Amino acid sequence: MNNKFFSANNIAIDTGPLLIHAVGVFDCRKLQDVCLCYEPDEEFEFLDKLFISRKNFYITPYILSELFYQIRKIFKLDEKRTEEFFSIYGGFLKKIGEIHIEKEKIITHERIKFGLADISLILANKESRSLIFSSDGAFCKLCEHEKIEHIEYRSFFLNRNFM
């Protein structure tokens, strides 16, 4: 699995890992609410190191939308706190790349039942040869079944000896 990460030129990030990182940056007291491996501080540090590595990380607008929805829900953000979130985390979001996927390709995709964000990642994989980095178990099973290059977050985190 680590070889997939090291050999990938482009990595498309799903909402789960991005959410952990965003929460850790914005207000680390909430990390225990979003971490996936019961090691909040270690998970944040792992993702922080990963995201500052020399890899090319990307999100789609659909992932950004899901992230914002989750952040608003977790922190119950009003307008002022929304501005604060983007003031704090916006710099990171600006540094990572964006893969634009045409909405027509998403809404007509045969796997639309998985949702807009997941389909945007599948199409990002096909159109830009991006490895998908996801914590969504059902989505990772779909990727495995469809032979779509991906890394499942929990397994990758638990085998993090390489960092």
C-alpha positions in Angstrom: 0.0 0.0 0.0 2.8 2.4 0.8 4.3 1.7 -2.6 1.0 3.0 -4.2 1.4 6.2 -2.3 5.1 6.7 -3.1 4.6 5.9 -6.8 1.5 8.1 -7.3 2.0 11.5 -9.0 -1.5 12.8 -8.2 -3.6 12.0 -5.1 -7.3 12.9 -4.9 -8.4 13.3 -1.3 -11.9 12.2 -0.2 -13.8 14.1 2.5 -12.9 11.8 5.5 -9.2 12.4 5.7 -9.6 16.1 4.7 -12.2 16.5 7.5 -9.8 15.2 10.1 -7.1 17.6 9.0 -9.5 20.6 8.8 -10.8 19.9 12.3 -7.3 19.5 13.6 -6.3 22.9 12.2 -9.4 24.7 13.1 -10.1 23.4 16.6 -8.2 20.3 17.7 -10.5 19.8 20.7 -13.1 18.3 18.3 -10.6 15.8 16.8 -11.9 12.9 18.9 -15.3 13.5 17.2 -14.0 12.9 13.7 -10.9 10.7 14.0 -11.3 7.2 12.6 -8.7 5.2 14.4 -9.1 6.4 18.0 -5.8 8.2 18.0 -6.9 11.9 17.3 -3.5 13.6 17.8 -1.6 11.0 15.9 -4.1 11.0 13.0 -3.9 14.7 12.7 -0.1 14.7 12.8 0.0 11.9 10.2 -2.2 13.8 7.8 -0.4 17.0 8.4 2.9 15.4 7.5 1.3 13.7 4.5 -0.2 16.9 3.1 3.1 18.8 3.4 5.0 16.0 1.6 6.0 16.7 -2.0 3.0 14.9 -3.4 0.4 16.6 -5.6 -2.9 16.5 -3.7 -6.2 17.4 -5.3 -9.8 17.8 -4.4 -12.9 18.2 -6.5 -15.5 21.0 -5.9 -17.8 18.2 -4.7 -15.4 17.2 -2.0 -15.0 20.8 -0.9 -18.7 21.1 -0.7 -19.0 18.0 1.5 -16.1 19.2 3.7 -17.8 22.5 4.2 -21.2 20.8 5.0 -19.5 18.6 7.6 -17.5 21.5 9.2 -20.6 23.6 9.5 -22.4 20.7 11.2 -19.6 19.9 13.6 -18.9 23.4 14.7 -22.4 24.8 14.2 -20.9 27.7 12.2 -22.6 31.0 11.8 -21.4 33.6 9.3 -18.6 34.9 11.5 -17.3 31.5 12.3 -17.6 30.5 8.7 -15.3 33.4 7.8 -13.0 32.4 10.6 -12.8 28.8 9.3 -11.8 29.9 5.8 -9.4 32.5 7.2 -7.6 29.7 9.1 -8.0 26.7 6.7 -8.4 28.5 3.4 -4.6 28.9 2.9 -4.2 25.1 2.9 -7.2 24.6 0.6 -5.7 27.1 -1.9 -2.4 25.2 -1.9 -3.8 21.9 -2.9 -5.0 21.4 -6.5 -8.5 21.1 -7.9 -9.7 18.7 -10.4 -12.8 20.0 -12.1 -15.3 17.3 -13.3 -18.1 18.4 -15.5 -21.5 17.9 -13.8 -23.0 16.2 -16.8 -20.4 13.4 -16.5 -21.3 13.0 -12.8 -25.1 13.0 -13.0 -25.2 10.6 -15.9 -22.6 8.2 -14.4 -23.8 4.6 -13.9 -22.8 4.7 -10.3 -24.5 7.9 -9.3 -26.1 6.2 -6.3 -22.8 6.6 -4.6 -23.2 10.4 -4.7 -21.7 13.4 -6.4 -18.4 13.5 -4.4 -17.6 9.8 -4.9 -18.3 9.9 -8.6 -16.2 13.0 -8.9 -13.3 11.0 -7.4 -13.8 8.1 -9.8 -13.8 10.4 -12.7 -10.8 12.3 -11.3 -9.0 8.9 -11.2 -9.9 8.2 -14.8 -9.3 11.7 -16.2 -6.1 12.7 -14.3 -4.8 9.3 -13.2 -5.2 10.3 -9.6 -4.8 7.8 -6.8 -7.9 8.1 -4.5 -7.3 8.5 -0.7 -10.5 7.7 1.1 -11.8 6.6 4.5 -15.2 5.5 3.1 -15.3 1.7 3.4 -18.1 1.1 0.9 -16.5 3.4 -1.6 -13.2 1.7 -1.2 -14.9 -1.7 -1.8 -16.4 -0.2 -5.0 -12.9 1.0 -6.1 -11.4 -2.4 -5.4 -14.2 -4.1 -7.4 -13.8 -1.7 -10.3 -10.0 -1.9 -10.1 -9.7 1.8 -9.4 -6.4 2.8 -7.7 -7.0 3.9 -4.1 -5.6 3.8 -0.6 -7.9 3.2 2.3 -7.2 5.6 5.1 -7.4 3.4 8.1 -5.1 0.7 6.7 -2.7 3.4 5.5 -2.7 5.1 8.9 -2.2 1.9 10.8 0.8 1.0 8.6 2.3 4.5 8.9 5.8 3.3 9.8 7.2 4.9 6.7 6.9 8.4 7.9 
